[in-house]
Amino acid sequence: MYKQFIRPFLFLIDPESVHNKMISILSGNRFYFPLMKALYEPPGSDTITVAGMEFRNRLGLAAGFDKNGVVLQFLDTIGFSHAEVGTVTPKPQPGNSKPRIFRLKKDSAIINRLGFNNQGVEAVKRNIAGSKVKLSTDFIVGVNIGKNKQTEIANAVRDYKICFQELFEVADYFTINISSPNTEGLRKLQDREYLNELLETICSLNDKMSAGPLKPVFVKIAPDLSEPEIELIFETVIQNKINGIVATNTTISREGLMEEVNESGGLSGKPLFKKSSNVLKKLSELNSENIISLIGVGGVFDKESFNQKVESGASIVQIYTGLIYEGPGIIKKILT
Ligand SMILES: Cc1cc2nc3c(=O)[nH]c(=O)nc-3n(C[C@H](O)[C@H](O)[C@H](O)COP(=O)(O)O)c2cc1C
């Protein structure tokens, strides 16, 4: 029904307006959620434990859809095991100028250059705290954190520290985003010297703040890294006892597109599948002793591509663009 009737209508409207409308229709607790649950909830699957957290299934929502943690009840209702809120920055910020989201229909893809538009840590903390009491006890809320646009790269660690501290109480896990192509200089944090300092700081903060077991922490990387760069990141992650890697964010490559586009930003969806899976496979090779967990993201649109991510080494898989193109029925299709 989504692809035949709803999507053609939605795709007539500018992508960001549709997104914002959807977010406002689906935020909070709505009377039609029980109906959505009946329609979309996947059958129970085997649970999987990753970094000490028990996920009710292997499929979650990737960062960027619910930037402010306002549609968590909806995401729980339609059957995801988890959602990654964010990217959240210390201060609220509007992001880049519009238009900044573009659909590439022929390629089943999206280009975005949003630039971390979000309400900032304080508001996001309130939003998550407010909805957490209404979520299923087994729904996991991750928070993806980043730096403000104005923050110099040399001071970036401070921004991640603020986000970690402020959101510690409400986050079940953290993802450190060092791979968005839409914040100038951010991907420099993937370089060894920056990354080591960043991870050391977050880990010692985690030690100080956790009374019991440490808060699980993941690092999200780009699909455009060379093999030696992936190896260095893997080593740095292991050294700092990070729980895992989210592979991957959007790509700056435009290889293999059918549509001609001249927009800057990160490309997601089907054309990203191979590139992100190659990074995942490389990480999986390096991780032959299963020291860390891998989260596979990029171009998952159906059961087959989901299974391929798992075969490539992902314990958990996340989607974003697939949800936009296939609708909420995608979760049941993948998990049944
Ligand atoms: C519109 C849009 C906004 C995004 N915003 C973020 C973000 O704020 N932080 C982040 O780590 N990833 C962000 N992403 C990347 C996704 O989380 C995901 O890594 C990427 O889209 C690949 O998955 P997909 O092909 O299933 O969409 C965004 C993606 C899209 C399409």
The ligand as an SDF file (V2000), in Angstrom:
LIG
                    3D

 31 33  0  0  0  0  0  0  0  0999 V2000
   18.6000   12.6020    5.4970 C   0  0  0  0  0  0  0  0  0  0  0  0
   19.6920   11.8600    6.2300 C   0  0  0  0  0  0  0  0  0  0  0  0
   20.2310   12.4030    7.3970 C   0  0  0  0  0  0  0  0  0  0  0  0
   21.2410   11.7190    8.0700 C   0  0  0  0  0  0  0  0  0  0  0  0
   21.7450   12.2420    9.2390 N   0  0  0  0  0  0  0  0  0  0  0  0
   22.6880   11.5560    9.9250 C   0  0  0  0  0  0  0  0  0  0  0  0
   23.1810   12.0540   11.1590 C   0  0  0  0  0  0  0  0  0  0  0  0
   22.7600   13.0920   11.6600 O   0  0  0  0  0  0  0  0  0  0  0  0
   24.1560   11.3330   11.7860 N   0  0  0  0  0  0  0  0  0  0  0  0
   24.6490   10.1600   11.2850 C   0  0  0  0  0  0  0  0  0  0  0  0
   25.5200    9.5450   11.9030 O   0  0  0  0  0  0  0  0  0  0  0  0
   24.1790    9.6580   10.1220 N   0  0  0  0  0  0  0  0  0  0  0  0
   23.2200   10.3260    9.4450 C   0  0  0  0  0  0  0  0  0  0  0  0
   22.7480    9.8140    8.2680 N   0  0  0  0  0  0  0  0  0  0  0  0
   23.3360    8.5720    7.7260 C   0  0  0  0  0  0  0  0  0  0  0  0
   22.5380    7.3290    8.0890 C   0  0  0  0  0  0  0  0  0  0  0  0
   22.4980    7.1390    9.4780 O   0  0  0  0  0  0  0  0  0  0  0  0
   23.1490    6.0830    7.4270 C   0  0  0  0  0  0  0  0  0  0  0  0
   24.4410    5.8710    7.9420 O   0  0  0  0  0  0  0  0  0  0  0  0
   23.2370    6.2180    5.9100 C   0  0  0  0  0  0  0  0  0  0  0  0
   22.1170    6.8930    5.3900 O   0  0  0  0  0  0  0  0  0  0  0  0
   23.3580    4.8550    5.2170 C   0  0  0  0  0  0  0  0  0  0  0  0
   22.2420    4.0570    5.4620 O   0  0  0  0  0  0  0  0  0  0  0  0
   20.9990    3.9240    4.4140 P   0  0  0  0  0  0  0  0  0  0  0  0
   21.5760    3.6370    3.0740 O   0  0  0  0  0  0  0  0  0  0  0  0
   20.1480    2.8200    4.9830 O   0  0  0  0  0  0  0  0  0  0  0  0
   20.3030    5.2330    4.4530 O   0  0  0  0  0  0  0  0  0  0  0  0
   21.7320   10.4830    7.5680 C   0  0  0  0  0  0  0  0  0  0  0  0
   21.1650    9.9540    6.3980 C   0  0  0  0  0  0  0  0  0  0  0  0
   20.1650   10.6210    5.7280 C   0  0  0  0  0  0  0  0  0  0  0  0
   19.5820   10.0060    4.4800 C   0  0  0  0  0  0  0  0  0  0  0  0
  1  2  1  0
  2  3  1  0
  2 30  2  0
  3  4  2  0
  4  5  1  0
  4 28  1  0
  5  6  2  0
  6  7  1  0
  6 13  1  0
  7  8  2  0
  7  9  1  0
  9 10  1  0
 10 11  2  0
 10 12  1  0
 12 13  2  0
 13 14  1  0
 14 15  1  0
 14 28  1  0
 15 16  1  0
 16 17  1  0
 16 18  1  0
 18 19  1  0
 18 20  1  0
 20 21  1  0
 20 22  1  0
 22 23  1  0
 23 24  1  0
 24 25  2  0
 24 26  1  0
 24 27  1  0
 28 29  2  0
 29 30  1  0
 30 31  1  0
M  END
$$$$
